[in-house]
Amino acid sequence: MSLTLPAGVALPVTASALVLTQQPGNGDNGGQGEDFGKSSPVGFLVLILFLIAVAFLVRSMTKHLKRVPASFDDPPAEDPASSVEPPSEAPASAEPEKKQPNGASSSAKSD
């Protein structure tokens, strides 16, 4: 049993195989020169800066997630009689401030 391709398929397959197996001989090696695949110190610095930024973002996200309530459902209704507290009165000052006709306050000294 031999594997043969139909004539309509054999030509494109063999043509593409020839193109893919060619070695660059005209000096253009597709950007894969002597330094291809090597990184520079600047690239390493950028990578370190990105890792530091990610660490700060994770830290900030965990702080914000700790503030999120466990459930967004409404709290159960409590007994209204037990939760009513008498309103607290604000302490009144001993002497109310008196306004003088020229707009100055009473605490200003007059001669």
Helices and strands as residue ranges (DSSP letters): H 7-21, H 41-66, H 80-83
